[in-house]
Amino acid sequence: MRRNNTVYALAVIGLMVAIMLIFGFTPLGTISTPALTITLMGIPVAIIACVFGPWMGAFAGAVWGTISIIQAFAGMDATGALLLSADPSVIPNGIKFGGLIAICYCRVFVGFFTGLIYDALRLIDKKGFVAPFLASMSTAILNTILFMSLFCLFFYQTGTIQNFCASAGLPTENAFMFVVSLVGINFFAEFGTNAVIGGAASLGITKAAEHMSVSSIFPHFWAKKPVAAEN
């Protein structure tokens, strides 16, 4: 029976983007702390990256980055609001806004590399029962590494962040220890949530698609092209 792969792809991607919008603009998608915002946004990004490959993972990351920019300028995100309050006499507004944009849109690379990791794992995990969980787990790891690296590069030495560190009892001279202290157990909570929910959802969607004989219309790296059946 002929299946409509395009409808399948658009339906799943549309659903994931809708979930991202709900997560981004309602309290359902974030757990706020005084220092950091733990986000569940990585889950739909991981699902899109695993099911539809690296390029659509990059698209999902771009949606995530756009939502983050809106949250920052609308005052909906504590971290974004803190960065926007950085003293312009220390860090010019152009660099400040550019740094914020770089931090938010690093999620494009998070989505792309999540999809790439999934595709690489599928070379080993032929049945696809492990790859979705490890790839979804990587979403939280990649996001933390890229986000905090750019955060420190652009903002760690500013007076605003140094004063925040001093008041919160965080390191003011060692950026690595600052990241470790700031992220702490929050990282492991986000790490586990992405791995379990994102992995289970990706596995379920993939296996359901296989059962219904539908497939991604977007390229996966290293995927073998299906052999046409002989009449």
RARA-V935834 format. One record per residue. N is the residue number from 1. RES is the residue in one letter. PSI is psi in whole degrees, 0 to 359 (999 if undefined). BURIAL is I if it has 9 or more other C-alpha atoms within 8 Angstrom, else O. Layout:
# RARA-V935834
n->N res->RES psi->PSI burial->BURIAL
n->N res->RES psi->PSI burial->BURIAL
This chain:
# RARA-V935834
n->1 res->M psi->132 burial->O
n->2 res->R psi->130 burial->O
n->3 res->R psi->150 burial->O
n->4 res->N psi->97 burial->O
n->5 res->N psi->326 burial->I
n->6 res->T psi->315 burial->O
n->7 res->V psi->317 burial->O
n->8 res->Y psi->312 burial->I
n->9 res->A psi->313 burial->I
n->10 res->L psi->324 burial->O
n->11 res->A psi->314 burial->O
n->12 res->V psi->315 burial->O
n->13 res->I psi->317 burial->I
n->14 res->G psi->319 burial->O
n->15 res->L psi->317 burial->O
n->16 res->M psi->320 burial->I
n->17 res->V psi->320 burial->I
n->18 res->A psi->319 burial->O
n->19 res->I psi->321 burial->I
n->20 res->M psi->319 burial->I
n->21 res->L psi->320 burial->I
n->22 res->I psi->314 burial->I
n->23 res->F psi->322 burial->I
n->24 res->G psi->328 burial->I
n->25 res->F psi->13 burial->O
n->26 res->T psi->165 burial->O
n->27 res->P psi->353 burial->O
n->28 res->L psi->335 burial->O
n->29 res->G psi->359 burial->I
n->30 res->T psi->151 burial->I
n->31 res->I psi->110 burial->O
n->32 res->S psi->138 burial->O
n->33 res->T psi->166 burial->O
n->34 res->P psi->331 burial->O
n->35 res->A psi->332 burial->O
n->36 res->L psi->157 burial->I
n->37 res->T psi->120 burial->I
n->38 res->I psi->122 burial->I
n->39 res->T psi->146 burial->I
n->40 res->L psi->6 burial->I
n->41 res->M psi->336 burial->I
n->42 res->G psi->339 burial->I
n->43 res->I psi->304 burial->I
n->44 res->P psi->330 burial->I
n->45 res->V psi->315 burial->I
n->46 res->A psi->320 burial->I
n->47 res->I psi->312 burial->I
n->48 res->I psi->317 burial->I
n->49 res->A psi->319 burial->I
n->50 res->C psi->316 burial->I
n->51 res->V psi->323 burial->I
n->52 res->F psi->3 burial->I
n->53 res->G psi->174 burial->I
n->54 res->P psi->320 burial->I
n->55 res->W psi->321 burial->I
n->56 res->M psi->334 burial->I
n->57 res->G psi->320 burial->I
n->58 res->A psi->321 burial->I
n->59 res->F psi->315 burial->I
n->60 res->A psi->321 burial->I
n->61 res->G psi->325 burial->I
n->62 res->A psi->321 burial->I
n->63 res->V psi->315 burial->I
n->64 res->W psi->313 burial->I
n->65 res->G psi->319 burial->I
n->66 res->T psi->317 burial->I
n->67 res->I psi->320 burial->I
n->68 res->S psi->320 burial->I
n->69 res->I psi->314 burial->I
n->70 res->I psi->316 burial->O
n->71 res->Q psi->318 burial->I
n->72 res->A psi->311 burial->I
n->73 res->F psi->339 burial->I
n->74 res->A psi->359 burial->O
n->75 res->G psi->20 burial->I
n->76 res->M psi->347 burial->O
n->77 res->D psi->125 burial->I
n->78 res->A psi->319 burial->I
n->79 res->T psi->314 burial->I
n->80 res->G psi->318 burial->I
n->81 res->A psi->323 burial->I
n->82 res->L psi->318 burial->I
n->83 res->L psi->322 burial->I
n->84 res->L psi->340 burial->I
n->85 res->S psi->2 burial->O
n->86 res->A psi->140 burial->I
n->87 res->D psi->118 burial->I
n->88 res->P psi->344 burial->O
n->89 res->S psi->341 burial->O
n->90 res->V psi->316 burial->O
n->91 res->I psi->111 burial->I
n->92 res->P psi->152 burial->O
n->93 res->N psi->324 burial->O
n->94 res->G psi->315 burial->O
n->95 res->I psi->322 burial->I
n->96 res->K psi->311 burial->I
n->97 res->F psi->321 burial->I
n->98 res->G psi->320 burial->O
n->99 res->G psi->318 burial->I
n->100 res->L psi->318 burial->I
n->101 res->I psi->317 burial->I
n->102 res->A psi->318 burial->I
n->103 res->I psi->315 burial->I
n->104 res->C psi->318 burial->I
n->105 res->Y psi->4 burial->I
n->106 res->C psi->344 burial->I
n->107 res->R psi->339 burial->I
n->108 res->V psi->316 burial->I
n->109 res->F psi->327 burial->I
n->110 res->V psi->311 burial->I
n->111 res->G psi->318 burial->I
n->112 res->F psi->312 burial->I
n->113 res->F psi->332 burial->I
n->114 res->T psi->314 burial->I
n->115 res->G psi->322 burial->I
n->116 res->L psi->319 burial->I
n->117 res->I psi->317 burial->I
n->118 res->Y psi->313 burial->I
n->119 res->D psi->320 burial->I
n->120 res->A psi->319 burial->I
n->121 res->L psi->329 burial->I
n->122 res->R psi->342 burial->I
n->123 res->L psi->332 burial->O
n->124 res->I psi->314 burial->O
n->125 res->D psi->81 burial->I
n->126 res->K psi->324 burial->O
n->127 res->K psi->348 burial->O
n->128 res->G psi->28 burial->I
n->129 res->F psi->342 burial->O
n->130 res->V psi->322 burial->O
n->131 res->A psi->317 burial->I
n->132 res->P psi->324 burial->I
n->133 res->F psi->317 burial->I
n->134 res->L psi->320 burial->I
n->135 res->A psi->318 burial->I
n->136 res->S psi->323 burial->I
n->137 res->M psi->322 burial->I
n->138 res->S psi->336 burial->I
n->139 res->T psi->313 burial->I
n->140 res->A psi->321 burial->I
n->141 res->I psi->311 burial->I
n->142 res->L psi->317 burial->I
n->143 res->N psi->317 burial->I
n->144 res->T psi->315 burial->I
n->145 res->I psi->310 burial->O
n->146 res->L psi->315 burial->I
n->147 res->F psi->309 burial->I
n->148 res->M psi->329 burial->I
n->149 res->S psi->314 burial->O
n->150 res->L psi->324 burial->I
n->151 res->F psi->312 burial->I
n->152 res->C psi->321 burial->I
n->153 res->L psi->316 burial->O
n->154 res->F psi->327 burial->I
n->155 res->F psi->346 burial->I
n->156 res->Y psi->323 burial->I
n->157 res->Q psi->359 burial->O
n->158 res->T psi->153 burial->I
n->159 res->G psi->323 burial->I
n->160 res->T psi->313 burial->I
n->161 res->I psi->323 burial->I
n->162 res->Q psi->318 burial->I
n->163 res->N psi->320 burial->O
n->164 res->F psi->316 burial->O
n->165 res->C psi->316 burial->I
n->166 res->A psi->317 burial->I
n->167 res->S psi->332 burial->O
n->168 res->A psi->359 burial->O
n->169 res->G psi->27 burial->O
n->170 res->L psi->155 burial->I
n->171 res->P psi->138 burial->I
n->172 res->T psi->355 burial->I
n->173 res->E psi->339 burial->O
n->174 res->N psi->106 burial->O
n->175 res->A psi->322 burial->I
n->176 res->F psi->313 burial->O
n->177 res->M psi->329 burial->O
n->178 res->F psi->314 burial->I
n->179 res->V psi->314 burial->I
n->180 res->V psi->315 burial->O
n->181 res->S psi->321 burial->I
n->182 res->L psi->316 burial->I
n->183 res->V psi->305 burial->I
n->184 res->G psi->223 burial->O
n->185 res->I psi->339 burial->O
n->186 res->N psi->322 burial->O
n->187 res->F psi->316 burial->I
n->188 res->F psi->328 burial->O
n->189 res->A psi->315 burial->O
n->190 res->E psi->321 burial->I
n->191 res->F psi->309 burial->I
n->192 res->G psi->320 burial->I
n->193 res->T psi->314 burial->I
n->194 res->N psi->317 burial->I
n->195 res->A psi->313 burial->I
n->196 res->V psi->305 burial->I
n->197 res->I psi->312 burial->I
n->198 res->G psi->317 burial->I
n->199 res->G psi->315 burial->I
n->200 res->A psi->318 burial->I
n->201 res->A psi->317 burial->I
n->202 res->S psi->317 burial->I
n->203 res->L psi->315 burial->I
n->204 res->G psi->315 burial->O
n->205 res->I psi->317 burial->I
n->206 res->T psi->314 burial->I
n->207 res->K psi->324 burial->O
n->208 res->A psi->320 burial->O
n->209 res->A psi->319 burial->I
n->210 res->E psi->319 burial->I
n->211 res->H psi->326 burial->O
n->212 res->M psi->3 burial->O
n->213 res->S psi->38 burial->O
n->214 res->V psi->158 burial->I
n->215 res->S psi->168 burial->O
n->216 res->S psi->139 burial->I
n->217 res->I psi->359 burial->O
n->218 res->F psi->151 burial->O
n->219 res->P psi->140 burial->I
n->220 res->H psi->142 burial->I
n->221 res->F psi->138 burial->I
n->222 res->W psi->11 burial->O
n->223 res->A psi->139 burial->O
n->224 res->K psi->137 burial->O
n->225 res->K psi->137 burial->O
n->226 res->P psi->140 burial->O
n->227 res->V psi->128 burial->O
n->228 res->A psi->137 burial->O
n->229 res->A psi->143 burial->O
n->230 res->E psi->143 burial->O
n->231 res->N psi->999 burial->O
